[in-house]
Amino acid sequence: MNMVQPTYRHIDEMRPWSDREHRLECVAVTPEAPDVMTFTFRPDRPGVWFRYLPGQFVTLEIPARPEPLMRTYTLSSSPSRPYTVSVTVKAQKGSLGTRWMFDNLRPGMAVKAFGPQGNFSYACHPGDRYLFISAGSGITPMMSMTRDLGDRSPDSDITFLHCARSPDDIIFRWELEARARDMPQFTLGLIVEQLSRGQLWSGLKGRIDKAKIALLAPDFLDRTVFCCGPEPFMATVRESLSGAGFDMGNYHEETFHPVAPPPPVATADHHGGVEPTRIFFSASGKEGACEAGHTILQAARAAGVRIAAACESGLCGTCKVRKLAGEVEMNHNGGILDDEIDDGFILACCSRPMGDVEIEA
């Protein structure tokens, strides 16, 4: 049987992904911990490589329902190894999109992806020494940054603190322990909440607090801190650091929880009220009306124009579209960069027209 071998190309003979929307082919599914899997993807067309910052995220379009679900995941892979990308995801109780991935996504299948997005990265907030603090699946951006630093600058000074429910729930445990042996200035601290009967554990037990941070990272006041995990966990870390006199200008955290729920769609009463503005959707050739106070995203849905969206609160950047004409009021929460705004892009979920507007959608 003749096997087709891939054509070898140096990376300078390839081209980076330049499309905002991609199709990714799954090439591997790897169990990491209970209800945690890593899905690895390659480009669905040859001759390209992935360009992103360590710690950034993508939004996957998951066909779990007739109307696809949009779910945002951090890339756990490193851009220093640009031929594939990976997301490491935990199936929470009642999750729909992630559970579909666990049950259905297999090598050879393709999914649509949007991104990458985000500035939760040491590339955006460089420091001389780093303190990574994570809990649960919040370890993924820390792992991406650690892998990248390990390849680019293996003598980087990193203290990595991770909290998990039990030793069995520590994601990437064996790789982290290997890095603690191989990287000369990599220090690993693990904290678990509980142990099974007879289970051996030499690390700390309980919940994170100021005393445990100081014990595992005595010089934390002099480090640049990145934190990711559930909101109560990050709140405890923030309070512990600020209470110890830490310069919070050197503290960075990542969260995908919406800041505010999306506004409800309602039918306006125009008797004596404000008339809706007109929205032109150039790519689809449609025109719609946007009621006073409603967003571009709401107007698009009402007009039957699909704009991909995930968080709907200006965080993830999935609904980024180009504004071709008109003015909008946009109140976002970090999901778009200033240079993207200068180039004419807006986030449809948090932009409200100030008159007639034309959108590339």
Long-range contacts (C-beta under 8 A, 24 or more apart in sequence): 6-46, 7-46, 9-47, 11-49, 11-82, 14-47, 14-48, 14-49, 15-47, 15-48, 15-49, 16-48, 16-49, 16-50, 16-51, 17-43, 17-48, 17-49, 17-50, 17-51, 20-114, 20-115, 20-320, 21-112, 21-113, 21-114, 21-308, 22-112, 22-113, 22-114, 23-110, 23-111, 23-112, 23-113, 24-85, 24-110, 24-111, 24-112, 24-113, 25-108, 25-109, 25-110, 26-105, 26-106, 26-107, 26-108, 26-109, 26-110, 26-111, 27-84, 27-107, 28-107, 29-105, 29-106, 29-107, 32-88, 32-171, 32-172, 33-168, 33-169, 33-170, 33-171, 34-168, 34-169, 35-90, 35-91, 35-92, 35-102, 36-88, 36-89, 36-90, 36-91, 36-137, 36-171, 37-88, 37-89, 37-91, 37-101, 37-102, 38-76, 38-86, 38-87, 38-88, 38-89, 39-86, 39-87, 39-88, 39-89, 39-101, 39-105, 40-77, 40-84, 40-85, 40-86, 41-84, 41-85, 41-86, 41-111, 41-113, 42-83, 42-84, 44-110, 49-82, 49-83, 50-79, 50-82, 50-83, 50-84, 50-85, 51-79, 51-82, 52-79, 52-85, 52-115, 52-116, 53-79, 53-116, 53-118, 53-119, 53-121, 53-123, 53-124, 54-78, 54-79, 54-80, 54-121, 54-122, 54-123, 54-141, 54-144, 54-145, 54-147, 54-148, 54-149, 55-118, 55-120, 55-121, 55-122, 55-123, 55-141, 55-142, 55-144, 55-145, 55-226, 55-254, 56-115, 56-116, 56-117, 56-118, 56-119, 56-120, 56-121, 56-144, 57-115, 57-116, 57-117, 57-118, 57-141, 57-256, 57-316, 58-85, 58-87, 58-113, 58-114, 58-115, 58-116, 58-117, 59-113, 59-114, 59-115, 59-117, 59-308, 59-310, 59-316, 59-318, 60-87, 60-97, 60-111, 60-112, 60-113, 61-111, 61-112, 61-113, 61-114, 61-308, 62-97, 62-100, 62-101, 62-111, 63-100, 63-111, 64-96, 64-97, 64-99, 64-100, 65-96, 68-112, 69-96, 69-97, 69-100, 70-114, 70-308, 70-309, 70-310, 70-318, 71-97, 71-98, 71-310, 72-256, 72-310, 72-311, 72-316, 72-318, 73-140, 74-118, 74-140, 74-141, 74-144, 74-228, 74-254, 75-116, 75-140, 75-144, 76-140, 76-141, 76-143, 76-144, 77-144, 77-147, 78-144, 78-147, 78-148, 78-150, 78-151, 79-148, 80-147, 80-148, 80-151, 80-152, 81-147, 81-151, 87-140, 88-137, 88-139, 88-140, 88-143, 88-171, 88-172, 89-137, 90-136, 90-137, 114-308, 114-318, 115-317, 115-318, 117-316, 117-317, 117-318, 117-335, 118-254, 118-317, 119-334, 119-337, 120-226, 120-228, 120-252, 120-253, 120-254, 121-145, 122-149, 122-224, 122-226, 125-224, 125-226, 125-252, 126-224, 127-223, 127-224, 127-250, 128-157, 128-224, 129-157, 129-158, 129-159, 129-219, 129-222, 129-223, 129-224, 130-156, 130-157, 130-158, 130-159, 130-223, 130-224, 130-225, 130-226, 131-158, 131-159, 131-161, 131-217, 131-220, 131-223, 131-224, 131-225, 131-226, 132-158, 132-159, 132-160, 132-161, 132-162, 132-225, 132-226, 132-227, 133-161, 133-162, 133-208, 133-213, 133-225, 133-226, 133-227, 133-228, 133-229, 133-237, 134-161, 134-162, 134-163, 134-227, 134-228, 134-229, 135-162, 135-163, 135-164, 135-208, 135-228, 135-229, 135-230, 135-233, 136-163, 136-164, 136-165, 136-169, 136-171, 136-229, 136-230, 137-171, 138-227, 138-228, 138-229, 138-230, 138-233, 138-254, 139-171, 139-172, 139-228, 140-171, 140-228, 141-226, 141-228, 141-254, 142-226, 142-228, 143-171, 143-172, 143-175, 145-226, 146-176, 146-179, 146-186, 150-179, 150-183, 150-186, 154-182, 154-183, 154-184, 155-183, 155-184, 155-185, 156-183, 156-185, 156-186, 157-185, 158-183, 158-185, 158-186, 158-187, 159-187, 159-189, 159-216, 159-217, 159-220, 159-223, 160-186, 160-187, 160-188, 160-189, 161-189, 161-190, 161-191, 161-208, 161-213, 161-216, 161-217, 162-188, 162-189, 162-190, 162-191, 163-190, 163-191, 163-192, 163-193, 163-207, 163-208, 163-229, 163-233, 164-190, 164-191, 164-192, 164-193, 165-192, 165-193, 165-194, 166-192, 166-193, 166-194, 166-195, 166-196, 166-199, 167-192, 167-195, 167-199, 167-201, 187-216, 187-217, 189-216, 189-217, 191-216, 207-236, 208-233, 208-236, 208-237, 208-240, 209-236, 209-240, 210-240, 210-241, 210-243, 210-244, 213-237, 213-240, 213-241, 214-244, 220-244, 220-246, 221-245, 221-246, 221-247, 223-250, 224-250, 224-252, 225-250, 225-251, 225-252, 226-252, 226-253, 226-254, 227-251, 227-252, 227-253, 227-254, 228-253, 228-254, 228-255, 231-255, 231-257, 255-315, 256-311, 256-315, 256-316, 258-311, 258-312, 258-313, 258-315, 259-313, 259-314, 259-315, 259-333, 260-313, 261-313, 262-295, 262-297, 262-312, 262-313, 262-349, 263-293, 263-294, 263-295, 263-298, 265-294, 265-298, 265-301, 265-302, 266-291, 267-291, 268-292, 277-353, 277-354, 277-355, 277-356, 277-357, 278-356, 278-357, 279-303, 279-353, 279-356, 279-357, 279-358, 279-359, 280-325, 280-356, 280-357, 280-358, 280-359, 281-305, 281-358, 281-359, 281-361, 282-324, 282-358, 282-359, 282-360, 282-361, 283-360, 283-361, 284-361, 290-352, 290-353, 290-357, 293-352, 294-352, 295-348, 295-349, 295-350, 295-351, 295-352, 296-321, 296-328, 296-346, 296-348, 296-349, 296-351, 296-352, 296-353, 296-357, 296-359, 297-348, 297-349, 299-353, 300-348, 300-359, 300-361, 305-361, 307-348, 307-361, 309-348, 309-349, 311-335, 311-349, 312-349, 313-349, 313-350, 314-347, 314-349, 314-350, 317-347, 319-347, 319-348, 319-349, 320-345, 320-346, 320-347, 320-348, 321-345, 321-346, 321-348, 321-359, 321-360, 321-361, 322-346, 322-359, 322-360, 323-351, 323-357, 323-358, 323-359, 323-360, 324-358, 324-359, 324-360, 325-356, 325-357, 325-358, 326-353, 326-354, 326-355, 326-356, 326-357, 326-358, 327-353, 327-354, 327-355, 327-357, 328-352, 328-353, 328-354, 328-357, 329-354
